[in-house]
Amino acid sequence: MDRWTIKEDFFLSEMAKSIRYIPLETREECYIPNAWQCKLQATEQHFFVVPKDQPILVFDNKGKFQGKIGSIGEGPGEVVRINSFVINEKEGWLAIFNPANSSALIYSLQGELIREFPVDKSIVRLIPDSKNRMVALSVDIQDEIVGDSRLIYLSPEGKELQRIELYKTTHLKERLSMTDAMQVLWEDNGSITVFEAPFNNIYMRNTEGSWESLPGFNPGEAGHINSVRVYGNYCLIYATNPEMHFFIASRETGKVTHCSTLIESSHGPDFTGMLNDLDGGLLFWPKASVSGRTLVSLYDAPVLIDYAQGKMSFYEGQIPEIHQSFKDMAAKLSIEDNPVVAVVTMK
């Protein structure tokens, strides 16, 4: 089946039970001009927003601005760009990876730089495990024929705690280019599943080293999988062919939905993702999750206003009815406001 040509509606209510919106406080020192360019992470108590080429902006879970973390630049204690970071809210620290000099910078959640320490030069990014410990993805770039990969557990003091070997490949160049498309999932039974997209398919590997392809998913030879994210029983897949496409695959049944429904917008890139039948709001595609129980995304205030007023149009797909609650929320916004966080609660 050619998944690139079949367009299907995937309704948000299939995986979620509610959605709410939290406007981020608008102040000069924390103004965010383009939500779609931002990275977003969230915890139970905070939202961490990273605008393009800026430090991390911290907001509490009600949207009030708390301060900044990190410094952009090329000097001591600075990073050129913040691409990966780990938040441990319980212990009160945040780790930023600096690929320019292979180091990790540890900050307090109030923005104080606590320490910087060197890490293995094979590390390409930091990821949190299920307990928000700091784990580094390491890819061996010394051997031009065979590339090894591993997870390296690090303490916030810079001590290496454990290594878990992941894979070997004879396609090192492709593997290095796909590290952003790999997700590590710590399962409830304690095992680790690695989701990878080395070429045009998705593979899962457990701690015993066995591999299997995600059932039912075959994007096609021309496809390039950009990222894979796992939320509950679903794999959310962003791919290009060369246009961007969004797939949702059930881990349990193997059913794959090509949900690239589009909304025409004058404010920026077209919106695409799951049809929001919870309140009839904008299409939803998550940027991050909180403990696997909630998904979060980010919308520019002018886009929400225009959508609520019927000034944006669907290219295709069934249009959910906009609820009055969504219209009331958007009516309180100004076009000069900061973006709004959408928080979706999973079933």
N, C-alpha and C positions, 0 to 999 in steps of 0.2 A: 504493500500500500504506500502510495506517495504522500507522505505527511505534509509535504511542502505545498500541495495544491488544495488540500481539504481544510476548510475553515469551519471550526466548530465553536459553539458557545459553551464556556465553562463558567458556571455560576458560582460566585463566592460562597453562597450558602451551602455548597456541597462540602466544604471543609471548615467553615466558620459559622458562628452563631450570632455575632454582634460586631458592630463597628462604632467607634466614637472618635471625635476630633479634638485635638489640643492645639490651639494657636500658640506659637512661640512668641514670647515677649519681643517687641520691636524697640530696639534702642540703637543708637549710632554705632556703639562699639560691638554690637552683635548682629548687624544687619546682614541678611543673606539674600543676595539678588536672584539666584537661580537654584531652585530646589533640585532640579533634575541633574545638576552637576555635583551634588553633594553626596558624600558618604554618610551613612547613618548607622549608629549602633545604639542599643538601648538596654537598660537594666530595669529592675523593679522601681528604682527611685529616680533615674536620670535618663535624659536623651543626650547623646554625644553626636554633634553634627560637624562634619568637616567640609566646609566650602572649598572650592578649587583653590589650591595654593595658599591656604590659610591654616592657622592653628585649629585645634579642636575647640568648638564652642559647647559649653555644658549648660543644659537646662534641666530644671527639676521636672518631676512627672506631671506638674501642672503647667509647665511651659515657661516658668520664670527663669530668667538668665542668671547663671551662677558664676560664670567666669570662663577663662580660656586656659587650655593646657597645650604646651609645646611652643616651640619657637621656630619660625621658618627662616632658613638661611644656610650658609655654608661654613659658619664658624663653630667653635666649641659649643657643645650642647644644643646644636641646631640641626634640623633636617631640611632638605630641599623640598620634600613633599611627604605628606603623611599618607601612606598607602595601607599599612596594617598596624593594628594596635590591639591590645588585650586589656580588658577592664576586670578588676577584681574588687567589686564594691564592698564585699564583706571585710576584706583586709585593708581596703582604703588605698589601693594603688592602681596605676595605669601604666602599661608598658608600650612604648612606641619603637618600632623597628626602624633603624637607620641603615639602609643598604649601601649608602655611599662609603661608610667606613666599617661596615659589619659590626654594628653595636646595637644595644638596647638601652633606651633611656627610661628610667623609672620615675614617675611623678606621683605626688599625692593627688587626690581628687580635687584639691584646692589649687592645683597648678604649680606646686613647688617641685623643682627638680631635686630628687633625692639622690640619684646616682646614675652613672652611665658606665656600662661594662661591655667589653668586646664579646662577640659571639663567633661561632664557627663561620668561616667564610663561605661555606656551602649553603648557608641558610638563605632562603628566598622570601619568607614571610613568617609572621607570628599568627597563631590561632589559639583560641581558648578551648580547653577540654570541657567536659560536662560540669566540672567543679570550678571553672574559670581559672584554672591554673595556666601558666604560660607554656605553650608548646610551639616549637619552631619546626617548620617544614624545611628539610635539608635535601638538596639535590646535588649529587656528586658531579662536578664539572671538570674534574681532573682528567678523566679518561674520555677520549674522543670517540670510543666505540661503545662502551657499556656505561650507562648511567645508573647509579644506585640512588635510592631515596629512603629517607627515614624520618621519624618524628623524634625530636630531642626535647625532653622536658627540662625546663629551666626554673630555678627559684628566683624570686625578685631580688636576691642578693647576687645573682650571676652564677650560681653553682649549677653544673649539669647534674641532673638527677637520674635520668634514664634515657635509653635509646631503644626505639622499636624500628626494625628494618621493614621497609615496605615493598620495594620492587626493584627489578633490574630491567633495562630496556636497551635495545640496540638502536633506538631512534632517539638519541639524546637531544638533538636539536629540537625536535617536535615536543619532547617531554618538557624541556625548559620553557617553551613558549606556552605550554598549557597548564602551568602550575596554578594559575588563578582559577582554572576550571575544576580543580580538585577540591572536594570537601571530605573532611574526616568526621564521622558520626560515632559518638560514644553511645552504644546501645544500652538499654535498660539492664540487660543481663551481664554487662561488664565488657562485652566484646567491642571491638573497633571495626567499623566498616568504612572502607575507603571508596568513594565514588570518583571515578576518573573519566575524562573524555579525551583520550589521546589523539583520536583522529575523527571518526564520524559515528562513534557509538559511545555508550556509557558502560563502564565495567565496575563491578563491585568486588572487593576483596576483603575477607575477614582475617582475624588474627592467625588462623591456621594457614593462610597463604592461598586458599582456594579462590578462584575467580569465576564470575559468571556475568554474562551480558544482561543488562536490564531488559526483561522480557517485553516483547512487543514494540520496542523502539528501534527504528532504523531511519534516521533523518535523510539518508541519501548520500551518494558519493561526493556531491558538491558541497555538502554541508560542513560547517565548522562550529563546533560547540564552544561557546564562549564561557559559560559558567553553568554549574549544577549546584542547586541548593536543596536540602532535604528538610521538609517540615512535616512532622508526623508521618503519615502514610504516603506522602506525596513527594515526588521529585519535580522541582521547578527548573526548567531548562531554558536558557537563552542561547539561541543559535543564529547563525547568519548563512545566507544562501544566494546571493550576498546580502539581500535585505535582512533586517532583523526579524526573527520569529520567536514566539514564546510557546513552549510545550509544557503540559502537565502530565506526568506519568504516575500511575498508581503503583506503589511498590508491591502491593498485595495481589492485584489482578493483572498487572501489566498493561492495562488500558491507557492509551495515550491520547490526549486531546491537544489539538493545534489551535490555541486560543488567541491568535493574532488579530483580534478585532481592533479596529483603529477608531480614534476620535480625532477629528480635525481641530487643530488649535493654532491660533495666531501667535501664541506666546512662546512657542518653542517646538521641540520634537513632538511627533504624534504620540498620543497616549495609547498604550496597548496592554492587554492583560486579561484578568478575569472580570466578567460582567458583575457589577455590584448590585445584586438584587436584595441586599440587606436593607439599604435605604435609598437605592436608586442613584447613588453618587457616582463619582468618576470610576473608570476602570481601575482595578487594583493589582499591583505587582509589588511584593514586599522587597524592602531593602535589607531588613534584618529581622531577627526574632528575639524574644525574651523567654529563655528557659523552655523553648518549644511550646509554650502555652499561648503566646500572642505573637502576631506579626505586625510590623510597623513599616510605614512608608511616609512620603513627604510630598506635599502639594503646594505650589505657589498660590498665594491668596487670590490674585487676579484670575487665575484659572478656575478656582472654585466659584468665584463670583459669577464669571461668565457662564459656567456650566449651569449653575442654579437658575440663571436668567434665560436659559435656552439659547445662548449665543454660540454654542459649539455643536458640532454635528457628528454623527456616526457615519463612517464609510460603509459599514456593513454590520450585520448582527442584530439580534433582538434587543430593543432598548428597554431597560427596566424603568418603571415609573419612579420619578423623583419624589421622595417623601417630604412632607412639610418640615420635618426635623432637620433635614439637610438644607432646605431653603432658609430656615430660620438661622442655622449656624452660619451660612454664607452671608446672610444679610447683616451680620454683626462685623463683618470684615471690611477693611479698607484695601484699596489696590496698593497702598504703600506698606502694608503689614508684612511681617516676616512669614515664612511658610507655615503650614499647618501640618502637624503629625497626625496621621490616621493610625489608630490602634485597633487591630482586628483580633478578637478572641476566638481561638480555635474550639471546635467541638470536643 
